Amino acid sequence: MTERKIQLPPFGAMKARARYLSFRFLWRLLAAALVLYGFQLILSLVLSFLDAAIFGERTAVTLFGTAFSLSFALMELPALFLTAPLSLGVAACFQNVARGEPGSFGDIFLWFGEKKRRRAAFSYALFQIVFQAATFPIRSIPLYIISDRLDEFLLDMQTTLVPNTSLLVSREVLMSLVVLLIYELVSLPFFALPYLLADLYPYGFRKSLRYSVRLMLSILPTFLLFSVSFLLWFVAGAFLIFLVLFAALYFRVAAITLLDQVRAAGARPPYYGENAAWEENER
């Protein structure tokens, strides 16, 4: 039996719709993202104090991230059980906006309260812990090297008229960027997971996980090309902070639009259009 070829609308049409929705619901999207960011920042500060109390050295926490610390990184893993419900709530908020049905802003907190959502969030957190622990060398160490060289470069800018640019283009930094690219490619099959869970959590976490891997691998070249088409937005955002914030929100809404188009065109129930199946499942 031959597979049905998926016909997608042009990128331009999907991006235009996503751009319109991102502008229309900009403050809602920004507020949801900031709630998650603020929660993660407060949690990082608490972990930093615990790190100092237990291991004797407080990890620096700023608006732009944290300093590298093995003890802090290990303490962050179980903290994912706290952030996972809100992460899924925010993912569901973005997905509703991408579908033109934003719903209530308070819905981002539903994953803390409802039993089935809470169970899915627990499984999602457990998966993240295992995945981040397994990929720790190719995720955290390159970030530490890049952060360390950037700190040296900024310090050099303050002390000399001609800063040493070789700090940013050294072999270590370039290799770290390559390793981070590998990490992103390894992570890509799970990109759709939070959005699938927003729809499919009554069917269990493992079904959503398998579907995410199958879905992302089936559209890998398309998704990469779609992502590259946003490059100019992020380059322009390097000069205007609000523009890069909008680009991040816009890309996420557009990526969900692409995933929805693929699911609608090529998937079978219960993976899409599952309202009838849900009603039966809830009885």
C-alpha positions as CSV (number, residue, x, y, z in Angstrom):
1,M,0.0,0.0,0.0
2,T,1.5,3.3,-1.0
3,E,1.6,6.3,1.3
4,R,-0.5,9.3,0.4
5,K,1.6,12.2,-0.6
6,I,1.2,15.2,1.7
7,Q,0.3,18.5,-0.1
8,L,1.1,21.5,2.0
9,P,0.2,25.2,1.3
10,P,3.1,27.4,0.3
11,F,5.4,28.6,3.1
12,G,4.4,32.2,2.4
13,A,0.7,31.5,3.1
14,M,1.4,29.7,6.4
15,K,3.8,32.4,7.5
16,A,1.4,35.2,6.6
17,R,-1.3,33.6,8.7
18,A,1.1,33.0,11.6
19,R,2.4,36.6,11.3
20,Y,-1.1,38.0,11.4
21,L,-2.1,35.9,14.5
22,S,1.2,36.8,16.2
23,F,0.5,40.5,15.8
24,R,-3.2,40.1,16.8
25,F,-2.4,38.1,20.0
26,L,1.1,39.5,20.6
27,W,0.5,40.6,24.2
28,R,-1.1,37.3,25.2
29,L,1.8,35.3,23.6
30,L,4.4,37.6,25.3
31,A,2.6,37.4,28.6
32,A,2.5,33.5,28.5
33,A,6.2,33.4,27.5
34,L,7.1,35.8,30.3
35,V,5.2,33.9,32.9
36,L,7.2,30.7,32.1
37,Y,10.5,32.7,31.9
38,G,9.8,34.4,35.2
39,F,8.9,31.1,36.9
40,Q,12.1,29.5,35.6
41,L,14.1,32.6,36.7
42,I,12.7,32.5,40.3
43,L,13.3,28.7,40.4
44,S,16.9,29.3,39.3
45,L,17.5,31.8,42.0
46,V,16.1,29.4,44.6
47,L,18.4,26.6,43.3
48,S,21.3,29.0,43.4
49,F,20.8,29.6,47.1
50,L,20.4,25.9,47.7
51,D,23.6,25.3,45.7
52,A,25.4,27.7,47.9
53,A,24.0,26.2,51.1
54,I,24.9,22.6,50.1
55,F,28.0,22.9,48.0
56,G,29.4,26.2,49.3
57,E,29.4,28.2,46.0
58,R,26.5,30.2,44.7
59,T,25.8,30.0,41.0
60,A,25.4,33.4,39.3
61,V,21.9,33.9,37.9
62,T,21.2,36.7,35.5
63,L,18.4,37.6,33.1
64,F,20.5,36.1,30.3
65,G,21.1,32.7,32.0
66,T,23.3,31.1,34.6
67,A,27.0,30.5,35.1
68,F,28.2,26.9,34.5
69,S,28.1,24.7,37.6
70,L,27.9,21.0,37.6
71,S,26.1,20.9,40.9
72,F,23.6,23.5,39.8
73,A,23.0,21.7,36.5
74,L,22.3,18.5,38.4
75,M,19.8,20.3,40.8
76,E,18.0,21.7,37.7
77,L,17.0,18.3,36.5
78,P,14.5,17.4,39.2
79,A,13.2,21.0,39.1
80,L,11.8,20.0,35.7
81,F,8.9,18.4,37.5
82,L,7.9,21.9,38.5
83,T,8.4,23.6,35.2
84,A,7.0,20.9,32.9
85,P,3.3,21.6,33.7
86,L,3.7,25.3,32.9
87,S,5.8,24.6,29.8
88,L,3.0,22.4,28.4
89,G,0.4,25.0,29.4
90,V,2.3,27.7,27.5
91,A,2.8,25.3,24.5
92,A,-1.0,24.7,24.5
93,C,-1.5,28.5,24.6
94,F,0.7,29.0,21.5
95,Q,-1.1,26.2,19.7
96,N,-4.5,27.7,20.4
97,V,-3.3,31.0,19.1
98,A,-1.9,29.3,15.9
99,R,-5.4,27.9,15.4
100,G,-7.1,31.2,15.9
101,E,-8.8,30.1,19.1
102,P,-6.7,31.6,22.0
103,G,-9.1,30.6,24.8
104,S,-8.6,31.8,28.3
105,F,-5.1,32.9,29.5
106,G,-5.6,31.1,32.7
107,D,-5.7,27.8,30.8
108,I,-1.8,27.7,30.9
109,F,-2.2,26.6,34.5
110,L,-4.5,23.7,33.9
111,W,-1.6,21.3,33.7
112,F,-1.1,21.7,37.4
113,G,-4.7,20.9,38.3
114,E,-6.3,18.3,36.0
115,K,-5.3,14.7,36.8
116,K,-4.7,13.5,33.2
117,R,-2.8,16.6,32.3
118,R,-0.8,16.4,35.4
119,R,0.1,12.8,34.7
120,A,1.2,13.8,31.1
121,A,3.3,16.6,32.6
122,F,5.0,14.2,35.0
123,S,5.9,11.9,32.1
124,Y,7.1,14.8,30.0
125,A,9.3,16.0,32.9
126,L,10.7,12.5,33.4
127,F,11.5,12.3,29.7
128,Q,13.2,15.7,29.8
129,I,15.4,14.6,32.7
130,V,16.5,11.4,31.0
131,F,17.2,13.2,27.7
132,Q,19.0,16.1,29.3
133,A,21.1,13.8,31.4
134,A,22.0,11.7,28.4
135,T,22.9,14.7,26.2
136,F,24.6,16.7,29.0
137,P,28.1,16.7,27.4
138,I,26.9,18.0,24.0
139,R,24.6,20.6,25.6
140,S,26.1,22.1,28.7
141,I,29.8,21.9,28.1
142,P,29.7,23.8,24.7
143,L,27.5,26.5,26.3
144,Y,30.0,26.8,29.1
145,I,32.9,27.3,26.7
146,I,31.0,29.9,24.6
147,S,29.9,31.7,27.8
148,D,33.4,31.7,29.2
149,R,34.9,33.1,26.0
150,L,32.2,35.8,25.7
151,D,32.9,36.9,29.3
152,E,36.6,37.1,28.4
153,F,35.8,39.2,25.3
154,L,33.5,41.6,27.2
155,L,36.2,42.1,29.9
156,D,38.8,42.7,27.1
157,M,36.5,45.3,25.6
158,Q,36.5,47.2,28.9
159,T,40.3,47.2,29.3
160,T,41.6,47.7,25.7
161,L,40.7,49.9,22.8
162,V,41.1,47.0,20.4
163,P,39.5,43.8,21.9
164,N,40.8,40.4,21.0
165,T,38.2,39.1,18.5
166,S,40.0,35.8,18.3
167,L,38.4,34.9,21.7
168,L,35.0,34.6,19.8
169,V,36.3,32.9,16.7
170,S,38.7,30.4,18.3
171,R,38.8,26.8,17.5
172,E,37.1,25.9,20.8
173,V,34.2,28.2,20.1
174,L,33.7,27.0,16.6
175,M,33.8,23.4,17.7
176,S,31.3,24.2,20.5
177,L,28.9,25.7,17.9
178,V,29.2,22.5,15.8
179,V,28.5,20.3,18.9
180,L,25.5,22.5,19.8
181,L,24.2,22.1,16.2
182,I,24.5,18.3,16.7
183,Y,22.5,18.7,19.9
184,E,19.8,20.6,18.1
185,L,19.5,17.9,15.4
186,V,19.3,15.2,18.1
187,S,16.6,17.2,19.8
188,L,14.6,17.9,16.6
189,P,12.5,14.6,16.6
190,F,11.0,15.8,19.9
191,F,10.1,19.3,18.8
192,A,6.4,18.5,18.3
193,L,6.0,16.6,21.6
194,P,4.6,19.4,23.8
195,Y,2.1,20.4,21.1
196,L,1.0,16.8,20.5
197,L,0.6,16.3,24.2
198,A,-1.7,19.4,24.3
199,D,-4.0,17.4,22.0
200,L,-3.3,13.8,22.8
201,Y,-2.6,13.7,26.6
202,P,-5.7,11.4,27.2
203,Y,-4.1,8.7,25.0
204,G,-0.9,8.7,27.1
205,F,2.6,10.1,26.8
206,R,4.2,7.2,24.9
207,K,1.8,7.6,22.0
208,S,2.6,11.3,21.7
209,L,6.3,10.6,21.9
210,R,6.2,8.0,19.1
211,Y,4.1,10.3,17.0
212,S,6.4,13.2,17.5
213,V,9.4,11.2,16.3
214,R,7.6,9.8,13.3
215,L,6.1,13.2,12.4
216,M,9.3,15.2,12.7
217,L,11.5,12.7,10.8
218,S,8.9,12.6,8.0
219,I,9.2,16.3,7.4
220,L,12.8,16.9,8.5
221,P,14.0,18.6,5.2
222,T,10.8,20.7,5.0
223,F,11.1,21.8,8.7
224,L,14.7,22.7,8.3
225,L,14.0,24.8,5.2
226,F,11.1,26.4,6.9
227,S,13.3,27.3,9.9
228,V,16.0,28.8,7.7
229,S,13.4,31.1,6.1
230,F,13.2,33.0,9.4
231,L,17.0,33.7,9.5
232,L,16.6,37.3,8.4
233,W,14.2,38.0,11.2
234,F,16.7,36.9,13.8
235,V,19.6,38.7,12.1
236,A,17.5,41.9,12.1
237,G,16.6,41.2,15.7
238,A,20.3,41.3,16.7
239,F,19.9,45.1,16.4
240,L,16.5,45.5,18.0
241,I,15.6,43.5,21.1
242,F,11.8,43.8,20.6
243,L,12.2,42.5,17.0
244,V,14.0,39.4,18.2
245,L,11.3,38.8,20.8
246,F,8.6,39.0,18.2
247,A,10.6,36.8,15.8
248,A,10.8,34.1,18.5
249,L,7.0,34.2,19.1
250,Y,6.3,34.4,15.4
251,F,8.5,31.4,14.6
252,R,6.9,29.3,17.2
253,V,3.4,30.1,16.0
254,A,4.4,29.5,12.4
255,A,6.1,26.2,13.3
256,I,2.9,25.0,15.0
257,T,0.9,26.1,11.9
258,L,3.3,23.9,9.8
259,L,2.8,20.9,12.1
260,D,-1.0,21.3,12.1
261,Q,-1.0,21.4,8.2
262,V,1.1,18.2,8.1
263,R,-1.1,16.5,10.7
264,A,-4.3,17.5,8.9
265,A,-3.0,16.4,5.5
266,G,-1.3,13.1,6.3
267,A,-2.3,11.7,9.7
268,R,-5.2,9.4,10.6
269,P,-7.2,9.4,13.8
270,P,-6.7,9.4,16.7
271,Y,-3.7,11.6,15.9
272,Y,-5.7,14.5,14.5
273,G,-9.4,15.6,14.5
274,E,-9.9,13.3,17.5
275,N,-12.9,15.0,19.1
276,A,-15.2,12.1,18.6
277,A,-12.6,9.7,19.9
278,W,-12.0,11.9,22.9
279,E,-15.6,12.0,23.8
280,E,-15.7,8.2,23.7
281,N,-12.5,8.0,25.7
282,E,-13.8,10.4,28.4
283,R,-17.0,8.3,29.0
